[in-house]
Amino acid sequence: MAERSTVHFESRMLIDGKLVDGEAGTFTNVNPANEDVLGEVSDASKADMNRAIDAARRSFDETDWSTDRQLRKRCLEQLHEAIEREVEELREELICEVGAPRAVTHGPQLDAPLADGLRYPARLIETFPWETDLGDTVVSVTGVNTTRKVWHEPVGVVGAIVPWNFPFEVAINKLGQALAAGNTVVLKPAPDTPFNATRLGRLIAEHTDIPAGVVNVVTASDHLVGEELTLSPKVDMISFTGSTAVGKRIMEKGAATMKRLFLELGGKSATIVLEDADFNTACLIGIGPLLHAGQGCAAPTRMLLPRSRYDEGVAILKAIYENIVPGDPQDPGTLCGPVISAKQQARILGYIRKGVDEGATMLVGSTEAPDHFDKGFWVNPTLFTDVDNSMTIAQEEIFGPVLVVIPYEDEADAVRIANDSPYGLAGNVMSGSLERSLAVARRLRAGFIGLNGTVGYGADTPFGGYKNSGVGRQNGVVGFSQYTEVKSVAYPAQ
């Protein structure tokens, strides 16, 4: 393993404008590539979390943050500039604590969300339709000529709960849109990857004019500390990215206080390769589950090949999977790094064994961890063929470097198989005809579709899914709108 660059990790939380320690002491943050201890981070108690919630509530109710749009715009621009000044330290931090390959930090792990994650919503402050005029009309129930307006106002206090796989990307998009819309935020990072969030807390405290309490960053080893956000009547909305199981729990527990919800959850995304596609290009999407060891909710983990060209596609995929091995995330050439923890490693290997037990062909891969690492949490790239879509490995989210390849008879069969899933987050269609790929995309029950090798990622592009993949969308005007409440106002026409 290459030596990591020297990085200053921030151990303190941000609560009510101050960088503070946690009442529960500290917990240890570990590098998943080599199990080295990166450092200790503040461990919050439930009392700490409730102090953060109180601060966010007070700053929303008692300051002009929610109404001063120019202040919000300036503060988001300040935070963007502060992150830019420390971007290379942040890059090293993500490589160390997430196990993210360096190459991936130059894309969706860091550089892509940093480009516009704060600047896009800052621009939306100026252009968003905060007030819409419905025109004057004589209302039948009163007979009065009435002016009608629709106002968008901030929701209030937002609990933003962030996963460990793309922690900065998710956090910056939640913060950008929630703050731009005028809300206050309590940010709760995953205990596996806290340092990028505590860095954001320090930058907010030291380099922006964001008022005390508007943003709070609470780190905790105990997941039930984060659940205080869901239970508290002082929190108006939960913005959660993570597993479907936890999303369902948040929906259930939040019902008592009628929480507004944005839930971006799991996926089992299908790539449909049509028989008229260039297979040498189309099958390259099969590399997707290897990037960042498949730890992405939108990873294209099911590939559907026409039976007439199935063997041809499998041969291309076999060559890809045999030639990519897990490697040091510090190495610029590494695509597949470690998985985040021993728990995740065991879970993924369990799915691989399940695939073998259910009769799929493990063409490339292993039911055991790679033997060329002394430490760390590693899984071999694994390619399953002869998969039936009813198998566990085709229906459940594995969240590891595993691709299942499923044959189909015709276009209608391919669409049926792709939609036969409890999830509906993302998908791909590969065809020699744009018109044909567009027609298939319209039939897919998923929220984020790429055609012929493209990806629509961006701060201005709504991201989210159908079915068990969640509720609502992150990013774009649609995502921004969900951080607002809608108020209809009527008064006698002048």
C-alpha positions as CSV (number, residue, x, y, z in Angstrom):
1,M,0.0,0.0,0.0
2,A,1.2,3.5,-0.9
3,E,1.7,5.9,2.0
4,R,-1.2,8.4,2.4
5,S,-0.4,12.1,2.2
6,T,-0.4,14.0,5.4
7,V,-4.0,15.2,6.1
8,H,-5.3,17.1,9.1
9,F,-8.5,15.3,10.2
10,E,-11.0,17.4,12.1
11,S,-12.3,15.5,15.1
12,R,-14.8,18.0,16.5
13,M,-18.5,18.5,15.7
14,L,-20.2,21.7,14.8
15,I,-23.1,22.6,17.1
16,D,-24.6,26.0,17.3
17,G,-21.6,27.7,15.6
18,K,-19.0,26.1,17.8
19,L,-16.6,23.2,17.2
20,V,-17.2,20.9,20.2
21,D,-16.4,17.4,21.5
22,G,-19.0,14.8,22.0
23,E,-20.4,13.8,25.4
24,A,-20.0,10.1,24.6
25,G,-16.2,10.5,24.1
26,T,-14.7,9.4,20.7
27,F,-14.8,6.6,18.3
28,T,-12.2,5.3,15.8
29,N,-12.1,5.9,12.1
30,V,-10.3,3.2,10.1
31,N,-8.9,3.1,6.6
32,P,-10.7,0.2,4.9
33,A,-7.8,-0.5,2.6
34,N,-5.3,-1.4,5.3
35,E,-7.2,-1.1,8.6
36,D,-4.9,1.6,9.8
37,V,-6.4,3.9,12.4
38,L,-6.9,7.3,10.8
39,G,-7.9,9.0,14.0
40,E,-10.5,9.6,16.6
41,V,-13.7,11.6,16.1
42,S,-16.2,13.1,18.5
43,D,-18.9,10.7,19.6
44,A,-22.2,12.4,20.2
45,S,-24.8,11.5,22.7
46,K,-28.5,11.9,22.2
47,A,-28.2,15.1,24.3
48,D,-25.7,16.4,21.8
49,M,-28.0,15.7,18.9
50,N,-30.9,17.4,20.6
51,R,-28.7,20.5,21.3
52,A,-28.0,20.6,17.5
53,I,-31.7,20.2,16.7
54,D,-32.5,23.0,19.2
55,A,-29.9,25.3,17.6
56,A,-31.2,24.6,14.1
57,R,-34.8,25.3,15.3
58,R,-33.8,28.5,17.0
59,S,-31.8,29.8,14.0
60,F,-34.7,29.1,11.7
61,D,-37.3,30.6,13.9
62,E,-35.4,33.6,15.3
63,T,-33.0,34.8,12.6
64,D,-33.5,36.1,9.0
65,W,-31.7,33.2,7.4
66,S,-34.9,31.9,5.9
67,T,-35.8,35.3,4.3
68,D,-32.4,36.8,3.4
69,R,-31.7,35.3,0.0
70,Q,-28.6,37.4,-0.7
71,L,-27.0,36.2,2.6
72,R,-27.7,32.6,1.6
73,K,-26.2,33.1,-1.8
74,R,-23.0,34.7,-0.4
75,C,-22.6,32.0,2.2
76,L,-22.8,29.2,-0.3
77,E,-20.3,30.9,-2.5
78,Q,-18.0,31.3,0.5
79,L,-18.3,27.7,1.4
80,H,-17.5,26.6,-2.2
81,E,-14.4,28.8,-2.2
82,A,-13.3,27.4,1.2
83,I,-13.6,23.8,0.0
84,E,-11.7,24.6,-3.2
85,R,-8.8,25.9,-1.1
86,E,-8.6,22.5,0.6
87,V,-9.7,20.2,-2.2
88,E,-6.5,18.2,-2.4
89,E,-6.6,17.5,1.4
90,L,-10.2,16.5,1.0
91,R,-9.3,14.2,-1.9
92,E,-6.7,12.4,0.3
93,E,-9.3,12.2,3.1
94,L,-11.9,10.5,0.9
95,I,-9.3,8.1,-0.4
96,C,-8.3,7.2,3.2
97,E,-11.6,7.0,5.0
98,V,-13.9,5.9,2.1
99,G,-11.4,3.6,0.3
100,A,-12.4,5.5,-2.8
101,P,-10.0,5.0,-5.7
102,R,-8.1,8.2,-6.6
103,A,-9.6,8.0,-10.2
104,V,-13.1,8.1,-8.8
105,T,-12.4,11.2,-6.8
106,H,-11.8,13.0,-10.1
107,G,-15.4,12.1,-11.0
108,P,-18.5,11.5,-8.8
109,Q,-16.7,11.1,-5.5
110,L,-15.4,14.7,-5.4
111,D,-14.7,16.9,-8.4
112,A,-18.1,16.5,-10.2
113,P,-20.3,17.4,-7.1
114,L,-17.9,20.1,-6.1
115,A,-18.2,21.8,-9.5
116,D,-21.8,22.8,-9.0
117,G,-23.1,21.2,-5.8
118,L,-23.2,24.6,-4.1
119,R,-23.0,27.0,-7.0
120,Y,-26.0,25.7,-8.8
121,P,-28.5,26.1,-5.9
122,A,-26.9,29.5,-5.2
123,R,-27.9,30.5,-8.7
124,L,-31.3,29.0,-8.2
125,I,-31.9,31.5,-5.3
126,E,-32.1,34.2,-8.0
127,T,-34.2,32.3,-10.6
128,F,-36.5,30.0,-8.6
129,P,-40.2,31.0,-8.8
130,W,-40.6,31.9,-5.1
131,E,-43.9,33.6,-6.0
132,T,-46.3,32.7,-8.8
133,D,-49.3,34.8,-9.8
134,L,-52.4,32.8,-10.7
135,G,-54.2,35.9,-11.9
136,D,-57.4,37.5,-10.7
137,T,-60.7,35.7,-10.8
138,V,-64.2,35.9,-9.3
139,V,-64.3,33.1,-6.8
140,S,-67.7,31.4,-7.0
141,V,-68.2,30.8,-3.2
142,T,-67.7,34.6,-2.4
143,G,-68.5,36.4,-5.6
144,V,-65.4,38.6,-4.9
145,N,-62.8,39.4,-7.6
146,T,-59.8,37.8,-6.0
147,T,-56.0,37.9,-6.6
148,R,-54.3,34.6,-6.0
149,K,-50.6,33.9,-5.3
150,V,-48.6,30.8,-4.7
151,W,-45.6,31.3,-2.4
152,H,-42.7,28.8,-1.9
153,E,-41.2,29.0,1.6
154,P,-38.5,26.9,3.3
155,V,-39.7,23.7,5.1
156,G,-37.8,24.5,8.3
157,V,-35.3,22.3,10.0
158,V,-33.9,19.5,7.8
159,G,-32.2,16.4,9.2
160,A,-29.7,15.4,6.5
161,I,-28.5,11.8,6.9
162,V,-25.6,10.8,4.7
163,P,-24.2,7.3,3.7
164,W,-20.6,6.1,3.6
165,N,-20.2,5.3,-0.1
166,F,-20.2,8.8,-1.6
167,P,-20.3,10.9,1.5
168,F,-19.1,14.2,0.2
169,E,-21.2,14.0,-2.9
170,V,-24.4,13.4,-1.0
171,A,-23.6,15.9,1.8
172,I,-22.8,18.8,-0.5
173,N,-25.9,18.2,-2.6
174,K,-28.1,18.1,0.5
175,L,-26.5,21.1,2.1
176,G,-26.5,23.1,-1.1
177,Q,-30.2,22.7,-1.9
178,A,-31.5,22.8,1.7
179,L,-29.6,25.9,2.6
180,A,-30.3,27.7,-0.6
181,A,-34.0,27.1,-0.1
182,G,-33.7,28.8,3.3
183,N,-33.7,25.9,5.7
184,T,-31.4,25.1,8.6
185,V,-29.7,21.7,8.7
186,V,-28.4,19.1,11.1
187,L,-26.0,16.9,9.1
188,K,-25.4,13.4,10.3
189,P,-22.6,11.5,8.5
190,A,-22.2,7.8,8.6
191,P,-19.9,6.6,11.4
192,D,-17.6,4.9,8.8
193,T,-16.8,8.2,7.1
194,P,-17.1,11.2,9.4
195,F,-14.0,13.3,8.6
196,N,-15.2,14.8,5.3
197,A,-18.3,16.1,7.2
198,T,-16.4,17.4,10.2
199,R,-14.1,19.2,7.7
200,L,-17.2,20.9,6.2
201,G,-18.2,21.9,9.7
202,R,-14.9,23.5,10.4
203,L,-14.9,25.3,7.0
204,I,-18.4,26.6,7.8
205,A,-17.4,27.9,11.2
206,E,-14.1,29.5,10.2
207,H,-14.6,30.7,6.6
208,T,-18.3,31.6,6.0
209,D,-20.9,34.0,7.3
210,I,-23.4,31.2,7.9
211,P,-25.0,32.1,11.3
212,A,-24.6,29.9,14.3
213,G,-27.0,27.0,14.3
214,V,-27.9,27.2,10.6
215,V,-25.6,24.2,10.0
216,N,-24.8,21.6,12.6
217,V,-22.6,18.5,12.0
218,V,-23.2,15.7,14.5
219,T,-21.0,12.5,14.4
220,A,-21.9,9.4,16.4
221,S,-21.1,5.7,16.5
222,D,-24.6,4.9,17.7
223,H,-27.2,4.9,14.8
224,L,-29.9,5.6,17.4
225,V,-28.4,9.1,17.9
226,G,-29.3,9.8,14.3
227,E,-32.8,8.5,14.9
228,E,-33.4,11.5,17.2
229,L,-33.7,13.5,13.9
230,T,-36.6,11.3,12.8
231,L,-38.3,11.3,16.2
232,S,-38.0,15.0,17.1
233,P,-41.1,17.2,16.5
234,K,-38.6,20.1,16.0
235,V,-37.3,18.6,12.8
236,D,-39.6,19.3,9.8
237,M,-38.0,17.1,7.1
238,I,-35.6,14.2,6.8
239,S,-33.3,14.1,3.7
240,F,-31.9,10.5,3.8
241,T,-29.7,8.6,1.3
242,G,-28.9,5.0,2.2
243,S,-30.5,1.6,2.3
244,T,-34.1,0.8,1.7
245,A,-34.4,-0.9,5.0
246,V,-33.4,2.2,6.9
247,G,-35.5,4.4,4.6
248,K,-38.6,2.3,5.6
249,R,-37.7,2.7,9.2
250,I,-37.4,6.5,8.8
251,M,-40.8,6.6,7.0
252,E,-42.4,4.6,9.8
253,K,-40.8,6.5,12.8
254,G,-41.3,9.9,11.1
255,A,-45.1,9.3,10.7
256,A,-45.8,10.3,14.2
257,T,-44.7,13.8,13.5
258,M,-45.7,13.9,9.8
259,K,-42.2,14.3,8.6
260,R,-41.6,15.6,5.1
261,L,-39.3,13.0,3.4
262,F,-36.7,12.8,0.7
263,L,-35.5,9.2,0.5
264,E,-32.9,8.1,-2.0
265,L,-32.5,4.4,-1.4
266,G,-31.2,1.2,-3.0
267,G,-31.1,0.0,-6.6
268,K,-30.7,-3.1,-8.8
269,S,-30.2,-1.3,-12.0
270,A,-30.4,-3.1,-15.4
271,T,-28.5,-2.4,-18.6
272,I,-30.4,-3.6,-21.6
273,V,-28.1,-4.3,-24.5
274,L,-30.2,-4.6,-27.7
275,E,-29.1,-6.9,-30.5
276,D,-28.3,-4.0,-32.8
277,A,-25.8,-2.5,-30.4
278,D,-22.0,-2.4,-30.9
279,F,-21.2,-5.1,-28.3
280,N,-17.6,-4.0,-27.8
281,T,-18.8,-0.6,-26.6
282,A,-22.1,-1.7,-25.0
283,C,-20.6,-4.3,-22.8
284,L,-18.1,-1.9,-21.4
285,I,-20.9,-0.7,-19.1
286,G,-20.3,-4.0,-17.3
287,I,-17.3,-2.3,-15.7
288,G,-19.7,-0.2,-13.7
289,P,-20.0,-2.6,-10.7
290,L,-16.2,-2.6,-10.4
291,L,-15.8,1.1,-9.9
292,H,-15.4,1.8,-6.2
293,A,-16.0,-1.9,-5.7
294,G,-19.7,-1.6,-6.7
295,Q,-20.5,0.6,-3.7
296,G,-23.0,2.8,-5.6
297,C,-26.8,2.7,-5.5
298,A,-27.1,3.3,-9.2
299,A,-24.4,0.8,-10.2
300,P,-25.5,-1.2,-13.3
301,T,-25.4,-4.6,-11.6
302,R,-27.8,-6.5,-14.0
303,M,-26.8,-6.8,-17.6
304,L,-29.4,-8.1,-20.0
305,L,-28.1,-9.7,-23.2
306,P,-30.1,-11.0,-26.2
307,R,-30.0,-14.8,-26.3
308,S,-29.0,-14.5,-30.0
309,R,-25.7,-12.8,-29.0
310,Y,-25.4,-13.9,-25.4
311,D,-22.1,-15.9,-25.8
312,E,-20.5,-12.9,-27.6
313,G,-21.4,-10.5,-24.8
314,V,-20.3,-12.9,-22.1
315,A,-16.9,-13.3,-23.7
316,I,-16.3,-9.6,-23.6
317,L,-17.4,-9.3,-20.0
318,K,-15.2,-12.3,-19.0
319,A,-12.2,-10.5,-20.4
320,I,-13.0,-7.3,-18.5
321,Y,-13.5,-9.1,-15.2
322,E,-10.4,-11.3,-15.5
323,N,-8.2,-8.2,-16.1
324,I,-9.4,-5.9,-13.3
325,V,-8.1,-6.8,-9.8
326,P,-8.7,-4.9,-6.5
327,G,-5.9,-2.5,-5.9
328,D,-4.5,0.2,-3.7
329,P,-7.0,3.2,-3.9
330,Q,-4.0,5.6,-3.7
331,D,-2.8,4.2,-7.1
332,P,-4.2,6.4,-10.0
333,G,-4.8,3.3,-12.1
334,T,-7.0,1.5,-9.5
335,L,-10.7,1.2,-10.4
336,C,-11.8,-1.4,-7.8
337,G,-10.7,-0.6,-4.2
338,P,-11.7,-2.1,-0.9
339,V,-15.2,-2.3,0.5
340,I,-16.0,-0.2,3.5
341,S,-15.9,-2.7,6.4
342,A,-15.5,-6.3,7.5
343,K,-19.3,-6.4,7.9
344,Q,-19.9,-5.4,4.3
345,Q,-17.2,-7.8,3.1
346,A,-18.9,-10.7,4.8
347,R,-22.3,-9.6,3.5
348,I,-21.1,-9.5,-0.1
349,L,-19.3,-12.8,0.1
350,G,-22.5,-14.3,1.5
351,Y,-24.4,-13.1,-1.6
352,I,-21.7,-14.6,-3.9
353,R,-22.1,-18.0,-2.1
354,K,-25.8,-17.7,-2.4
355,G,-25.5,-17.2,-6.2
356,V,-23.5,-20.4,-6.5
357,D,-25.9,-22.3,-4.3
358,E,-28.9,-21.1,-6.4
359,G,-27.3,-22.4,-9.6
360,A,-25.8,-19.4,-11.3
361,T,-22.4,-19.9,-13.0
362,M,-19.6,-17.9,-11.3
363,L,-17.6,-17.4,-14.5
364,V,-15.1,-15.0,-12.8
365,G,-14.6,-14.4,-9.1
366,S,-14.4,-16.2,-5.7
367,T,-16.4,-17.0,-2.7
368,E,-13.4,-16.0,-0.6
369,A,-11.6,-12.7,-0.1
370,P,-8.5,-12.1,-2.3
371,D,-5.3,-13.6,-0.7
372,H,-2.9,-10.9,-1.9
373,F,-3.8,-8.4,0.9
374,D,-2.6,-8.9,4.4
375,K,-5.2,-6.4,5.8
376,G,-8.2,-4.5,4.6
377,F,-11.7,-5.4,3.3
378,W,-11.5,-6.8,-0.2
379,V,-13.7,-8.7,-2.6
380,N,-12.7,-10.1,-6.0
381,P,-14.6,-8.8,-9.0
382,T,-17.3,-11.5,-9.6
383,L,-19.2,-12.2,-12.9
384,F,-22.2,-14.5,-12.8
385,T,-23.8,-15.9,-16.0
386,D,-26.7,-18.2,-16.6
387,V,-28.7,-16.1,-14.1
388,D,-32.4,-16.2,-13.8
389,N,-34.0,-12.9,-12.7
390,S,-35.8,-14.6,-9.8
391,M,-32.5,-15.5,-8.2
392,T,-31.4,-13.7,-5.0
393,I,-28.4,-12.2,-6.7
394,A,-30.7,-10.6,-9.4
395,Q,-33.3,-9.3,-7.0
396,E,-31.4,-8.0,-3.9
397,E,-28.9,-5.2,-3.8
398,I,-25.4,-6.7,-3.2
399,F,-23.4,-3.4,-3.0
400,G,-20.2,-5.0,-4.1
401,P,-18.2,-5.8,-7.3
402,V,-20.7,-8.3,-8.6
403,L,-22.4,-8.3,-12.1
404,V,-25.2,-10.7,-13.0
405,V,-25.8,-11.5,-16.7
406,I,-29.3,-12.4,-17.8
407,P,-30.4,-13.6,-21.2
408,Y,-33.6,-12.4,-22.8
409,E,-35.7,-13.4,-25.9
410,D,-36.8,-10.1,-27.4
411,E,-37.3,-6.5,-26.6
412,A,-40.5,-7.0,-24.7
413,D,-38.9,-9.7,-22.6
414,A,-35.9,-7.4,-21.8
415,V,-38.2,-4.6,-20.6
416,R,-40.2,-7.2,-18.5
417,I,-37.0,-8.5,-16.8
418,A,-35.6,-5.0,-16.2
419,N,-38.9,-3.9,-14.5
420,D,-39.2,-7.2,-12.6
421,S,-37.5,-5.7,-9.5
422,P,-38.5,-4.2,-6.2
423,Y,-36.2,-1.3,-7.1
424,G,-36.4,1.4,-9.8
425,L,-33.4,3.7,-9.4
426,A,-31.5,3.7,-12.6
427,G,-30.9,1.9,-15.9
428,N,-29.2,1.9,-19.2
429,V,-30.2,1.1,-22.8
430,M,-27.6,0.3,-25.5
431,S,-28.7,0.3,-29.1
432,G,-27.4,1.2,-32.6
433,S,-30.5,3.4,-32.9
434,L,-31.2,6.4,-30.7
435,E,-34.9,6.3,-31.6
436,R,-35.1,2.6,-30.4
437,S,-33.2,3.3,-27.2
438,L,-35.5,6.2,-26.4
439,A,-38.6,4.0,-27.0
440,V,-37.3,1.4,-24.6
441,A,-36.3,4.0,-22.0
442,R,-39.9,5.2,-21.9
443,R,-41.0,1.7,-20.8
444,L,-38.6,1.4,-18.0
445,R,-39.8,2.0,-14.4
446,A,-36.7,3.7,-13.2
447,G,-35.8,7.3,-12.4
448,F,-32.4,7.8,-14.0
449,I,-31.7,6.4,-17.4
450,G,-28.6,6.5,-19.6
451,L,-28.8,5.8,-23.3
452,N,-25.9,4.6,-25.5
453,G,-23.2,5.1,-22.9
454,T,-24.2,8.5,-21.5
455,V,-24.8,9.6,-17.9
456,G,-27.0,12.6,-17.0
457,Y,-25.3,13.3,-13.7
458,G,-25.3,17.0,-12.6
459,A,-26.4,19.4,-9.9
460,D,-29.2,20.5,-12.3
461,T,-30.4,16.9,-13.0
462,P,-33.0,15.3,-10.7
463,F,-31.8,11.9,-9.3
464,G,-33.9,9.4,-7.5
465,G,-36.1,6.3,-8.1
466,Y,-39.3,4.5,-8.4
467,K,-40.7,1.8,-6.0
468,N,-38.3,0.8,-3.2
469,S,-35.6,3.1,-4.6
470,G,-37.2,6.0,-2.7
471,V,-39.4,9.1,-2.5
472,G,-38.5,12.4,-4.2
473,R,-35.5,13.5,-6.1
474,Q,-32.1,15.0,-5.3
475,N,-30.9,18.0,-7.4
476,G,-32.4,20.1,-10.1
477,V,-35.4,22.4,-9.7
478,V,-37.5,19.4,-8.7
479,G,-35.0,18.6,-5.9
480,F,-34.9,22.2,-4.8
481,S,-38.7,22.4,-4.6
482,Q,-39.0,19.5,-2.2
483,Y,-37.1,21.7,0.4
484,T,-39.9,24.2,0.3
485,E,-43.5,24.3,1.5
486,V,-46.2,25.8,-0.8
487,K,-48.6,28.4,0.5
488,S,-51.6,29.6,-1.5
489,V,-52.6,33.2,-0.7
490,A,-55.8,35.1,-1.8
491,Y,-56.9,38.7,-1.3
492,P,-59.3,41.1,-2.9
493,A,-58.2,42.3,-6.2
494,Q,-57.0,45.9,-6.2
